[in-house]
Amino acid sequence: MRSSRRGQVDPFIVMDVMEAARRAETAGRHIIHMEVGQPGTPAPRGARDALRGALESDGLGYTVALGLPALRSGIARLYRDWYGIELDPERVVVTAGSSGAFLLAFSALFDAGERVGVTEPGYPSYRQILRALSLDPVGVQTAVENRYQPLPDDIRRAGNLAGMIVASPGNPSGTMLDRASLARLIETCAASGTAFISDEIYHGIQYEAPAVSALEISDDVYVINSFSKYFSMTGWRIGWMVVPPDHVRLVERLAQNMFICPPHASQVAALGALGCRTELDGNLAVYTENRRLLLEGLPKAGFTRIAPPDGAFYIYADVSEMTSDSLAFAAEILEKAGVAVTPGLDFDPRRGAQTLRFSYARATEDIREGLRRLTDFMAERKAFPASRQ
Ligand SMILES: Cc1ncc(COP(=O)(O)O)c(C=O)c1O
């Protein structure tokens, strides 16, 4: 069968690592999962209870394309609670995860062949989804001294961009933009007619200061968020997007045709999850402790070049002193230490051969055990350098 050029996207390497870890587990090994970017906790109780109720009483047929009105209103209220913003629920588009929101946003904003900036390092699927839509992803390199967040000049240097995607907290770095820095990026994009897309999927998971939403700065942006991370609902495939008022109908027409509606059962559960903030803030206490353990333990193990993350549940480490092949290094760590970690190549095609991402979204006991194994592995590697791959 023939296939398209735009379908030739790269694999999501972390998924391949997950598969290698699964194979090792099937063969009887015990693996500590520090590769996956998903909470170890289930959806909050209120989400599961809401769905249980709906299963008895509701046919769960199609909903309207933009999502259940009650859910859109509930999400708008979250903006009042988190950022003090009065958001018109009409601007909220419920989507099949933030991944579904990217498809809608990119289709609504860009024409085939247009150039769209993505940060390096950054979430790999932006680039691949853009390619699959016949768009041209342009890597905007960020510097470690800027904590892997872009500066206005980095964006200007990329030349004529139809759009720019920024995430704060970022994946893989976990670093955040403060209000002034985010405002400068939004102004830079506005000045050149570049659509600003703010990926805010890790909002709610922050350690020092609250994350700033692009909506606190401008209404002329696309903001994308999800129930996957703070709300601990990855597999439910439910997220949302906030668009400028004059884009609602444009996105609605696309959503009707591409998806009909987001999954109804997941919308019911998401509405329940909005009322579970105490339980979810409890998960945050676990991430806080995990982060503390890793920031203390990783340097002792030998991973010294790490920047403390402000949010999310990742630590991005420069391992250039140890390898120039992060794929092989991650495979060696999985094989010898029984710890699955993600090679940086997923996030940065240029420098990612010398970086690794550690995820600390799982239970604290797993993180402790992972650290023990990493420490032993690194000690052995130091003692027997010849065994290095
Ligand atoms: C920065 C970022 N954006 C988007 C996603 C996709 O999330 P979902 O489609 O589950 O909402 C992820 C997943 O890890 C991510 O890290």
The ligand as an SDF file (V2000), in Angstrom:
LIG
                    3D

 16 16  0  0  0  0  0  0  0  0999 V2000
    4.3200   19.1980   27.5250 C   0  0  0  0  0  0  0  0  0  0  0  0
    3.2680   18.1900   27.1890 C   0  0  0  0  0  0  0  0  0  0  0  0
    2.2380   18.5590   26.4230 N   0  0  0  0  0  0  0  0  0  0  0  0
    1.2790   17.6710   26.0770 C   0  0  0  0  0  0  0  0  0  0  0  0
    1.3220   16.3440   26.4730 C   0  0  0  0  0  0  0  0  0  0  0  0
    0.2260   15.3930   26.0210 C   0  0  0  0  0  0  0  0  0  0  0  0
   -0.6680   15.1380   27.0580 O   0  0  0  0  0  0  0  0  0  0  0  0
   -2.1780   14.6200   26.9160 P   0  0  0  0  0  0  0  0  0  0  0  0
   -2.4790   14.4070   25.4820 O   0  0  0  0  0  0  0  0  0  0  0  0
   -2.2490   13.3840   27.7460 O   0  0  0  0  0  0  0  0  0  0  0  0
   -3.0330   15.7330   27.4930 O   0  0  0  0  0  0  0  0  0  0  0  0
    2.3710   15.9290   27.2870 C   0  0  0  0  0  0  0  0  0  0  0  0
    2.4510   14.5140   27.7250 C   0  0  0  0  0  0  0  0  0  0  0  0
    3.3430   14.0850   28.4020 O   0  0  0  0  0  0  0  0  0  0  0  0
    3.3670   16.8690   27.6450 C   0  0  0  0  0  0  0  0  0  0  0  0
    4.4180   16.5200   28.4020 O   0  0  0  0  0  0  0  0  0  0  0  0
  1  2  1  0
  2  3  1  0
  2 15  2  0
  3  4  2  0
  4  5  1  0
  5  6  1  0
  5 12  2  0
  6  7  1  0
  7  8  1  0
  8  9  2  0
  8 10  1  0
  8 11  1  0
 12 13  1  0
 12 15  1  0
 13 14  2  0
 15 16  1  0
M  END
$$$$
